[in-house]
Amino acid sequence: MTPGSPADPPSRVDGAILRRTGLLVAGAVFVLWAVASLTFFAIRLIPGDPAQAILGGPGSQASQEALDQVRRDYGLDQPLLVQYLAMLGRLITGDLGTSYALKVPVAELLGAQLGATLLLATLALALAWLLALGLAIWSTGRGRVASALGEGIEITAAALPHFWLAAVLIAMFSTALGWLPPVATGTPSGLVLPVVTLAVPLAGFLAQVMRESLLDTMQQPFVVSARARGESALGVRLRHTIRHAALPAISLSGWALGWLLSGAVVVETIFAMPGLGRTLLQAVTLRDIPVVTGVVLLVALVYVLMTVLTDVVSRVADPRLRQEGAR
């Protein structure tokens, strides 16, 4: 290589970016197809007749003629493979169908519920990050007692079921102390308990990842060199170790958001909150196939987008990843 020549020609970098973009798009399409397919076949294993769900459920006492007509109108009298291919065709065109129970377009229904769930999941993810980072920093470099105590807190928090934690928080802060409402009220105070319920188990898991990465980073040569130059322990943590220790947790944030969205099914039901989780539970109960498919696909899409975003953030935070991508 001659002096002054670029380390990586622009064409080579552009080609690497295009290849990675193509892989990400192909992976996203595959995930959405797999989710749609699994949802289609799984929901048909639930006992019950979709035609009855369309006509108002088993209590509607619909006549056999009405049931037969609905099956013809919705293609439910066709072979399962034909129904599956028809569903894929509609999804390709962006048509999520119409809710069997509510008789409204699924896209419109999901649009009305998406904001509440994303707000809940985003606040929970932010709180989980703060708790995990604080616990990881506190429990490292302070001796065996602090390390063992921090590890115990992490494992305990990660193992807490959402429904149990929600019940404990309601009993403590609503029933006993009366500080917070036991159900969502549409106010900031009504979000506190649901956000904490979602955040604490995730914080336990992220703290484990951060602490292990932080301990490993503290042994790296650049940290040892910073200490030898007389930099304080706090300065070393703030300037050198935190960014590197957070990289594994950043990579897991896409998975974490998907995990939070799935946990929203329990949390939104317990706290009587509007959102995708509660909508999904009601749709499964009513065998509202278009709504179930739409919710699951939307969650999968959010997961894919978040995974791509965390990949970009990781490469911005870690120059080594950018160099690997250009090779």
C-alpha positions as CSV (number, residue, x, y, z in Angstrom):
1,M,0.0,0.0,0.0
2,T,1.5,3.4,-1.0
3,P,1.6,6.2,1.5
4,G,-1.6,8.3,1.6
5,S,-3.7,5.6,-0.1
6,P,-7.0,4.8,1.6
7,A,-7.0,1.7,3.9
8,D,-10.3,0.5,2.3
9,P,-11.3,1.7,-1.2
10,P,-14.8,3.3,-1.4
11,S,-16.0,0.6,-3.8
12,R,-15.0,-2.1,-1.3
13,V,-16.7,-0.4,1.6
14,D,-19.8,0.2,-0.5
15,G,-19.9,-3.4,-1.6
16,A,-19.7,-4.6,2.0
17,I,-22.5,-2.2,3.0
18,L,-24.7,-3.5,0.1
19,R,-24.0,-7.1,1.0
20,R,-24.9,-6.5,4.6
21,T,-28.0,-4.6,3.7
22,G,-29.1,-7.4,1.4
23,L,-28.6,-9.9,4.1
24,L,-30.6,-7.9,6.6
25,V,-33.5,-7.4,4.2
26,A,-33.5,-11.1,3.3
27,G,-33.4,-12.0,6.9
28,A,-36.3,-9.7,7.7
29,V,-38.5,-11.1,4.9
30,F,-37.7,-14.7,6.1
31,V,-38.6,-13.8,9.7
32,L,-41.9,-12.2,8.7
33,W,-42.8,-15.2,6.4
34,A,-41.9,-17.7,9.2
35,V,-43.9,-15.8,11.8
36,A,-47.0,-15.5,9.5
37,S,-46.8,-19.2,8.6
38,L,-46.4,-20.5,12.2
39,T,-49.2,-18.2,13.3
40,F,-51.5,-19.4,10.6
41,F,-51.1,-23.1,11.3
42,A,-50.9,-22.7,15.1
43,I,-54.1,-20.8,15.6
44,R,-56.0,-23.5,13.6
45,L,-55.0,-26.0,16.2
46,I,-57.1,-24.1,18.8
47,P,-60.5,-25.9,19.2
48,G,-63.4,-24.0,17.7
49,D,-64.9,-22.9,14.4
50,P,-63.7,-19.6,12.9
51,A,-67.1,-19.2,11.2
52,Q,-68.7,-19.1,14.6
53,A,-66.2,-16.5,15.7
54,I,-67.2,-14.3,12.7
55,L,-70.9,-14.6,13.6
56,G,-70.4,-13.7,17.2
57,G,-69.1,-16.8,18.9
58,P,-70.7,-20.1,20.1
59,G,-73.4,-18.1,21.9
60,S,-74.7,-16.6,18.7
61,Q,-76.8,-19.7,17.9
62,A,-76.1,-19.1,14.2
63,S,-77.9,-21.4,11.8
64,Q,-76.1,-24.0,9.7
65,E,-77.0,-22.0,6.5
66,A,-75.4,-18.9,8.0
67,L,-72.2,-20.8,9.0
68,D,-71.9,-22.3,5.5
69,Q,-72.4,-18.9,3.9
70,V,-69.6,-17.3,6.1
71,R,-67.3,-20.2,5.2
72,R,-67.8,-19.5,1.5
73,D,-67.4,-15.8,1.9
74,Y,-64.2,-16.0,3.9
75,G,-62.8,-19.0,2.0
76,L,-62.9,-21.2,5.0
77,D,-64.4,-24.0,3.0
78,Q,-61.2,-24.2,0.9
79,P,-58.4,-26.7,1.6
80,L,-55.9,-25.5,4.2
81,L,-53.1,-25.0,1.7
82,V,-55.4,-22.8,-0.5
83,Q,-56.3,-20.7,2.6
84,Y,-52.6,-20.4,3.5
85,L,-51.6,-19.2,0.0
86,A,-54.5,-16.7,0.0
87,M,-53.3,-15.4,3.3
88,L,-49.7,-14.9,2.0
89,G,-51.1,-13.2,-1.1
90,R,-53.0,-10.7,1.0
91,L,-50.0,-10.0,3.3
92,I,-47.8,-9.3,0.3
93,T,-50.2,-6.6,-0.8
94,G,-50.3,-5.1,2.7
95,D,-53.9,-6.3,3.4
96,L,-54.2,-7.6,7.0
97,G,-57.9,-8.3,6.6
98,T,-60.8,-7.4,8.8
99,S,-61.4,-8.3,12.4
100,Y,-63.9,-11.2,12.8
101,A,-65.1,-9.9,16.1
102,L,-65.0,-6.1,15.7
103,K,-65.7,-5.9,12.0
104,V,-63.0,-3.2,11.5
105,P,-59.8,-3.3,9.4
106,V,-57.0,-4.9,11.3
107,A,-54.5,-2.2,10.3
108,E,-56.8,0.4,11.8
109,L,-57.2,-1.6,15.0
110,L,-53.5,-2.1,15.4
111,G,-52.7,1.5,14.6
112,A,-54.9,2.5,17.5
113,Q,-53.2,0.2,20.0
114,L,-49.6,0.3,18.9
115,G,-48.7,3.6,20.5
116,A,-49.7,2.5,24.0
117,T,-47.6,-0.7,23.8
118,L,-44.6,1.0,22.3
119,L,-44.6,3.6,25.0
120,L,-44.8,0.9,27.7
121,A,-42.0,-1.2,26.1
122,T,-39.8,1.8,25.5
123,L,-40.1,3.2,29.0
124,A,-39.5,-0.3,30.4
125,L,-36.4,-0.8,28.2
126,A,-35.0,2.6,29.3
127,L,-35.6,1.8,33.0
128,A,-34.1,-1.7,32.6
129,W,-31.0,-0.2,31.1
130,L,-30.5,2.3,33.9
131,L,-31.1,-0.3,36.6
132,A,-28.7,-2.8,34.9
133,L,-26.0,-0.3,34.3
134,G,-26.1,1.0,37.8
135,L,-26.1,-2.5,39.3
136,A,-23.2,-3.6,37.1
137,I,-21.1,-0.6,37.9
138,W,-21.8,-0.8,41.7
139,S,-21.1,-4.6,41.9
140,T,-17.7,-4.6,40.1
141,G,-14.5,-3.5,41.7
142,R,-15.8,-3.4,45.2
143,G,-14.8,-6.7,46.5
144,R,-16.3,-10.2,46.8
145,V,-19.2,-9.3,49.0
146,A,-20.5,-6.6,46.6
147,S,-19.9,-8.9,43.6
148,A,-21.8,-11.8,45.2
149,L,-24.6,-9.6,46.3
150,G,-24.9,-8.0,42.8
151,E,-24.9,-11.5,41.2
152,G,-27.7,-12.6,43.6
153,I,-29.8,-9.6,42.8
154,E,-29.3,-10.1,39.1
155,I,-30.3,-13.8,39.1
156,T,-33.3,-13.1,41.4
157,A,-34.6,-10.2,39.3
158,A,-34.2,-12.2,36.0
159,A,-36.2,-15.1,37.4
160,L,-39.2,-13.0,38.6
161,P,-42.4,-13.9,36.7
162,H,-44.3,-10.8,35.4
163,F,-47.6,-11.9,37.0
164,W,-46.1,-12.5,40.4
165,L,-44.1,-9.2,40.4
166,A,-47.2,-7.3,39.3
167,A,-49.2,-8.8,42.2
168,V,-46.5,-7.9,44.7
169,L,-46.2,-4.3,43.4
170,I,-50.0,-3.8,43.5
171,A,-50.3,-5.2,47.0
172,M,-47.4,-3.0,48.2
173,F,-47.8,0.3,46.5
174,S,-51.5,0.3,45.8
175,T,-53.3,-1.7,48.5
176,A,-50.9,-1.1,51.5
177,L,-49.4,2.3,50.8
178,G,-52.0,3.8,48.4
179,W,-49.3,5.6,46.5
180,L,-50.1,4.4,43.0
181,P,-53.2,3.2,41.2
182,P,-53.6,-0.6,40.7
183,V,-54.7,-0.2,37.1
184,A,-53.8,2.1,34.2
185,T,-55.5,5.4,34.5
186,G,-54.1,7.2,31.5
187,T,-51.9,9.3,33.7
188,P,-48.1,9.1,34.3
189,S,-48.7,7.6,37.7
190,G,-50.8,4.8,36.1
191,L,-47.7,3.8,34.1
192,V,-45.3,3.4,37.0
193,L,-46.2,-0.1,38.1
194,P,-46.6,-1.6,34.6
195,V,-43.2,-0.2,33.6
196,V,-41.5,-1.5,36.7
197,T,-43.1,-4.9,36.3
198,L,-41.7,-5.2,32.8
199,A,-38.3,-3.6,33.5
200,V,-37.1,-5.4,36.6
201,P,-36.7,-9.0,35.1
202,L,-35.1,-7.6,32.0
203,A,-32.7,-5.5,34.1
204,G,-31.6,-8.6,35.9
205,F,-30.6,-10.3,32.7
206,L,-28.9,-7.2,31.1
207,A,-27.0,-6.6,34.4
208,Q,-25.5,-10.1,34.2
209,V,-24.3,-9.4,30.7
210,M,-23.0,-6.0,31.5
211,R,-21.2,-7.1,34.6
212,E,-19.4,-9.9,32.9
213,S,-18.4,-7.6,30.0
214,L,-17.3,-4.9,32.5
215,L,-15.1,-7.3,34.4
216,D,-13.5,-8.5,31.2
217,T,-13.0,-4.9,30.0
218,M,-11.3,-3.9,33.2
219,Q,-8.5,-6.4,32.5
220,Q,-7.8,-5.1,29.0
221,P,-4.4,-3.4,28.3
222,F,-5.9,0.1,27.5
223,V,-7.6,0.1,31.0
224,V,-4.4,-1.0,32.7
225,S,-2.5,1.7,30.8
226,A,-5.1,4.4,31.9
227,R,-4.6,3.3,35.5
228,A,-0.8,3.5,35.2
229,R,-1.2,7.1,34.0
230,G,-2.8,7.9,37.3
231,E,-6.4,8.2,36.1
232,S,-9.0,7.7,38.9
233,A,-11.1,4.5,39.1
234,L,-14.3,6.6,38.3
235,G,-12.6,8.2,35.3
236,V,-11.5,4.9,34.0
237,R,-15.1,3.6,34.2
238,L,-16.7,6.6,32.7
239,R,-14.2,7.2,29.9
240,H,-13.1,3.6,29.0
241,T,-14.9,0.7,30.4
242,I,-18.6,1.6,30.3
243,R,-18.8,2.0,26.5
244,H,-17.1,-1.3,25.8
245,A,-19.0,-3.1,28.6
246,A,-22.4,-1.9,27.2
247,L,-21.8,-3.3,23.7
248,P,-23.1,-6.8,24.4
249,A,-26.2,-5.3,26.0
250,I,-26.7,-3.0,23.0
251,S,-26.6,-6.0,20.7
252,L,-29.3,-7.7,22.9
253,S,-31.6,-4.7,22.9
254,G,-33.5,-5.9,19.8
255,W,-34.2,-9.2,21.5
256,A,-35.1,-7.3,24.7
257,L,-37.7,-5.1,23.0
258,G,-39.3,-8.2,21.5
259,W,-39.3,-9.9,24.9
260,L,-40.9,-6.8,26.4
261,L,-43.6,-6.8,23.7
262,S,-44.4,-10.4,24.5
263,G,-44.5,-9.6,28.2
264,A,-46.9,-6.8,27.5
265,V,-49.6,-9.5,27.0
266,V,-49.5,-10.3,30.7
267,V,-48.9,-6.8,32.0
268,E,-51.5,-5.1,29.9
269,T,-54.1,-7.7,31.0
270,I,-53.2,-7.4,34.7
271,F,-53.2,-3.6,34.8
272,A,-56.2,-3.2,32.4
273,M,-54.1,-1.3,29.9
274,P,-55.0,-0.8,26.2
275,G,-52.4,-2.1,23.8
276,L,-51.3,-4.9,21.5
277,G,-50.8,-7.4,24.2
278,R,-54.4,-7.2,25.5
279,T,-55.7,-7.1,22.0
280,L,-53.8,-10.3,21.1
281,L,-55.1,-12.1,24.2
282,Q,-58.7,-11.2,23.3
283,A,-58.2,-12.1,19.7
284,V,-56.8,-15.6,20.6
285,T,-59.8,-16.2,22.9
286,L,-62.2,-15.2,20.1
287,R,-60.3,-17.0,17.4
288,D,-60.0,-13.7,15.5
289,I,-57.4,-15.0,13.1
290,P,-56.8,-11.8,11.2
291,V,-56.1,-9.8,14.4
292,V,-53.8,-12.5,15.8
293,T,-51.8,-12.6,12.6
294,G,-51.6,-8.9,12.4
295,V,-50.4,-8.4,16.0
296,V,-47.8,-11.1,15.7
297,L,-46.5,-9.8,12.4
298,L,-46.3,-6.3,13.8
299,V,-44.4,-7.4,16.8
300,A,-42.0,-9.4,14.5
301,L,-41.5,-6.3,12.3
302,V,-40.7,-4.1,15.4
303,Y,-38.3,-6.8,16.5
304,V,-36.5,-6.9,13.1
305,L,-36.3,-3.1,12.9
306,M,-34.9,-2.9,16.4
307,T,-32.4,-5.6,15.6
308,V,-31.2,-3.6,12.6
309,L,-31.0,-0.4,14.7
310,T,-28.9,-2.1,17.4
311,D,-26.6,-3.4,14.8
312,V,-26.0,0.1,13.5
313,V,-25.5,1.5,17.0
314,S,-23.1,-1.3,17.9
315,R,-21.0,-0.4,14.8
316,V,-21.0,3.3,15.7
317,A,-19.9,2.5,19.2
318,D,-17.3,-0.1,18.2
319,P,-15.0,0.9,15.4
320,R,-13.7,-2.7,15.2
321,L,-17.1,-3.8,13.8
322,R,-16.9,-1.2,11.1
323,Q,-13.5,-2.4,10.1
324,E,-14.7,-6.1,10.0
325,G,-17.6,-5.1,7.8
326,A,-15.3,-3.4,5.3
327,R,-13.1,-6.5,4.8
